[in-house]
């Protein structure tokens, strides 16, 4: 099956978690909105009056299925490409971890847009600085400390043991994104999460991921995405 991924063409955003899963699995897919007339095709699917139209990107077309929401898409892909455990309990556990990642992603976005996405960063500098300070003091230790404990409990290789899941790929993206957006703060904090740093390195060394990161399919981090680098917020 050739998948069709629909997401905004100029940013990694929430679509990147799906791209990482597709790339690691060696799946055949098209990043539709990055092609000619791809944006028009994406908007047409979102405005459909029948079927199961998605609320917003990312969404995935798999045969006749149209699946929205990042965690939902990964739940679908995980069981089909060996990126999730086969038993139901294991699949639900990895899905639960991915939903926790989704909560973290939202909090990361809100560090630079605490008053909402309709305003520019320049219109909310003060609240963004306050939110970023609180995020690094309270929220980062809570979230990353949680995942660090899980890694240690399972031997420190991957979240569920010795086999990689899509949740591990997503944590790779979290570490990479925080390194980009908050280089000073993240460098200081990494001494507290050696397990996650090791996980990041193991994922980066996987052949398909390594090839993807070196390709033009990997969109560079930029100040239009979720992870944005603003010097004033970096401590």
C-alpha positions, 0 to 999 in steps of 0.5 A, spaced: 500 500 500 502 507 498 500 511 503 498 519 502 500 523 508 497 530 508 500 535 512 503 543 511 509 543 507 513 548 510 514 545 517 515 538 521 510 540 526 505 534 528 506 531 521 513 529 523 511 524 528 508 520 522 514 521 517 518 518 522 514 512 523 513 511 515 521 512 514 523 507 519 518 502 517 521 503 510 513 504 508 511 507 501 508 514 502 507 520 498 508 527 502 502 530 498 502 537 500 509 538 498 507 536 491 504 540 485 497 542 487 498 538 493 495 543 498 489 544 494 488 536 494 489 537 502 484 542 503 479 538 498 479 532 503 478 536 509 472 540 506 469 533 504 461 533 506 461 525 506 465 520 509 470 521 515 473 528 513 479 530 518 478 536 522 485 538 521 492 536 518 495 531 519 491 525 516 493 519 512 489 516 507 490 508 507 486 505 501 479 507 502 481 509 510 482 517 512 485 517 519 486 523 522 490 525 529 497 524 530 496 518 535 490 515 532 495 515 525 500 512 529 496 507 532 494 504 526 501 504 523 504 501 529 500 494 528 501 494 521 509 495 521 512 492 527 512 499 531 507 496 536 506 490 541 502 485 538 498 484 544 492 489 546 495 491 552 501 493 549 498 496 543 494 500 548 500 502 553 504 505 547 498 509 545 497 511 552 505 514 551 503 517 545 498 521 547 502 523 553 507 526 548 501 529 544 500 533 551 507 535 551 507 537 544 502 542 546 505 545 552 512 546 548 508 550 543 504 554 548 511 556 551 512 561 545 504 562 544 501 562 551 496 567 549 494 563 542 496 562 535 492 568 532 497 572 535 504 573 533 510 571 538 512 579 538 505 580 541 506 576 547 513 576 548 512 577 556 507 572 557 512 567 553 518 568 557 514 567 563 511 560 560 518 558 558 521 559 565 515 555 568 515 550 563 523 548 564 522 549 572 516 544 572 513 541 566 520 539 563 522 535 569 515 532 570 515 529 563 522 527 561 523 525 568 517 520 567 520 517 560 526 517 563 524 512 569 520 508 564 527 507 560 530 505 566 525 500 569 525 497 562 533 496 562 534 503 558 534 500 551 527 502 549 520 504 552 517 497 552 524 493 552 528 491 547 524 493 541 523 500 538 516 502 538 513 509 534 513 512 541 521 511 541 521 515 535 516 520 537 521 521 543 527 522 539 523 528 535 522 531 542 529 531 544 531 534 537 526 539 537 528 541 544 535 541 542 533 546 537 529 551 540 532 551 547 539 549 546 542 552 552 537 550 557 537 543 554 544 542 554 544 543 562 538 539 563 540 533 559 545 530 565 538 529 568 536 524 562 542 520 560 537 514 558 533 519 553 539 522 550 541 514 549 535 513 546 535 519 541 542 516 539 540 509 538 534 512 534 538 516 530 543 511 528 537 506 525 539 505 518 532 508 515 532 514 520 539 516 518 538 516 511 531 520 512 535 525 516 540 526 511 535 527 505 531 533 503 525 529 505 526 531 512 524 539 513 529 543 517 526 546 524 524 553 523 520 558 526 514 557 523 513 550 527 512 547 534 519 548 536 521 555 535 528 558 537 527 565 540 534 567 544 530 571 549 526 564 552 532 560 552 534 562 559 
